[in-house]
Amino acid sequence: MRAKKYVLTEQEMPRQWYNIMADMPTPMEPPLHPGTGQPCGPQDLAPIFPMNLIEQEVSTQRWIDIPEEVLDKYAIWRPSPLYRAHNLEKALDTPARIYFKNEGVSPAGSHKPNTAIAQAYYNKVAGTKRITTETGAGQWGSALSMCCAFFGIECKVFMVKISYNQKPYRRLMMETWGANCVASPSNETRAGRSILEKTPDSPGSLGIAISEAVEQAVADDNTKYALGSVLNHVMIHQSIIGLEAQKQMQMTGDYPDVIIGSAGGGSNFAGLSMPFARDKINGKNIDIIAVEPASCPTLTRGPFAYDFGDTVQMTPLLPMHTLGHNFIPEPIHAGGLRYHGMAPIVSQLVLDGIVRAEAVQQMETFKAGVTFARSEGFISAPECNHAVAMTIKEALKAKAEGKEKVILFNWSGHGLVDLGAYESYMRGKLSDHDLPQSVIDTALKDIASLPKPRQARRA
Ligand SMILES: Cc1ncc(COP(=O)(O)O)c(C=O)c1O
C-alpha cells in the first residue's frame, strides 16, 4: 500500500516555536502609537495585552520554548497529519506531487487553536480574568472560546455581523465552550454605536469588530484583548505547523518546490511557510505563495504603509500591506479573509521577495473545494479553498510544463460549519466580485496623512 499519511508521535512534536524575526533580511519597522505617531514601547501595549505576550511580540530570539501546559493541550490533536493528495493528483492528471498539512483536525476545526492555546495560557499566567476578541467566519472565536474554557478565563467574542447571520453553528460552538458572542457592530460599545449611527445596516468587518473588542479590553484592568492573526506572536505560535511539516516532508523523501497558504491576516500561511522561508533565506529555491480573495486583495493591490489594525483607530499603527482601515470588503463567504491589513511579517517578506501573493475569485475557490472534496474527501473551509484553488492552478501548470513539481499547501480548516456557503455555490447563488480601483483609492485616502514606513518612502 502506498503511503497516504505522514504521522509524527507526540514525542516528536516540536518543543520550540520558530521566530523568523531572527532571520529576516530586512529588520521590521516598529508599530507606532496611535496618538503620538512615535514608536510604541511595551508599556503602550500593556492595556491591551499581557506583558509576557508583548515580550514575544518584540522578541528576535530565533527559538522560543513552548510551555509544558501548552504542549499538553496541543497533544489533543497535534502533531497534525501530513497527507499526500494522490487522489487529487489523479483527478487533475498532473505529474505534480501534492501534499497538504491537515490543520482541520483540531477540535475547533482549524489552525486557530495553535495560537489560542498559547494566548489563553500566557493570559492565565499574567492573571487575566476575561479576554475579548473579534471573529470573522467564527473559526478564531470558537478556537479562543475553547482555549479560554481550558484555562478558566471568561471570553467575549464580537462576530462580524454578516458571518454571525451566515454561520449560526459557529456561534453555538462558542456558546458550548462557554463564551458570549454578539454580532458586530453591536450596541455594547462606543465604536459599535458610532458605526451603527452612520450605517445602520452595516454588514460589519473585522476592523470594526477589533475596535469593539479593544475598547472593552482597555476599559477594564482584568480584561485583555486577543487577536487571531496579524501580530508577530501569533505567527510565532503558528510556526509549529511548518516545523512539523519539515519533519514530515523528510519522511516523504520530497522537498517542496512550491508552498501555498490562504492569507487573511497571514497566520496559517506564515505558520506553514516560515520555517521553509528560513531555508529559502539560506539558499533553497522555493516558490512561496500567499493566496487572498480578489475582493480583498491586501497584498496584491494594497500599498505597504502604516495603518491602524481596526476601523475606529484604537490600535497601534502597523507597517503592513493595507487597503485602508475603512475598507469594507464584499460579503464573501471566506469571512476570515475579509481583513484590510496583513501581518507585518508577511508584508515584509513580500517586499523582500521571499514570498509572493496571488488573488483568486470566489467561484474558483468553491469549484476547487468541490474538486478536492470529491477526490480527497475532506470539505474545506471557504478560506482554505483559496489555497486549494492555487494548488490546483500550480498542479495544472506543472502538467502543462511537464514538470514533476512538489507542492505543499496548508489545509487550514474544515468547512463542515460552512455548508450554507456550499449550498449557495451549488444552487448557483454565488458570484465573483469585481473590485473597482476607485473603491480602493477612496479607502486609501483615509491613510494618506499617516506616517510612512521607510520602505514605502523609498518606493
Ligand atoms: C480555516 C481558515 N483558514 C484561513 C484563515 C485566514 O486567517 P489567517 O490568514 O490568519 O490564517 C481563517 C481565518 O479565520 C480560517 O478560519
The ligand as an SDF file (V2000), in Angstrom:
LIG
                    3D

 16 16  0  0  0  0  0  0  0  0999 V2000
   -9.8630   27.9890    8.1020 C   0  0  0  0  0  0  0  0  0  0  0  0
   -9.2070   29.3150    7.9770 C   0  0  0  0  0  0  0  0  0  0  0  0
   -8.1930   29.4700    7.1010 N   0  0  0  0  0  0  0  0  0  0  0  0
   -7.5800   30.6490    6.9420 C   0  0  0  0  0  0  0  0  0  0  0  0
   -7.9700   31.7800    7.6650 C   0  0  0  0  0  0  0  0  0  0  0  0
   -7.2650   33.0650    7.4300 C   0  0  0  0  0  0  0  0  0  0  0  0
   -6.6110   33.5700    8.5570 O   0  0  0  0  0  0  0  0  0  0  0  0
   -5.0300   33.6010    8.6210 P   0  0  0  0  0  0  0  0  0  0  0  0
   -4.5670   34.3480    7.4140 O   0  0  0  0  0  0  0  0  0  0  0  0
   -4.7080   34.3130    9.8790 O   0  0  0  0  0  0  0  0  0  0  0  0
   -4.5780   32.1990    8.6370 O   0  0  0  0  0  0  0  0  0  0  0  0
   -9.0230   31.6670    8.5900 C   0  0  0  0  0  0  0  0  0  0  0  0
   -9.4440   32.8300    9.3680 C   0  0  0  0  0  0  0  0  0  0  0  0
  -10.4280   32.8580   10.0310 O   0  0  0  0  0  0  0  0  0  0  0  0
   -9.6440   30.4150    8.7480 C   0  0  0  0  0  0  0  0  0  0  0  0
  -10.6530   30.2640    9.6070 O   0  0  0  0  0  0  0  0  0  0  0  0
  1  2  1  0
  2  3  1  0
  2 15  2  0
  3  4  2  0
  4  5  1  0
  5  6  1  0
  5 12  2  0
  6  7  1  0
  7  8  1  0
  8  9  2  0
  8 10  1  0
  8 11  1  0
 12 13  1  0
 12 15  1  0
 13 14  2  0
 15 16  1  0
M  END
$$$$
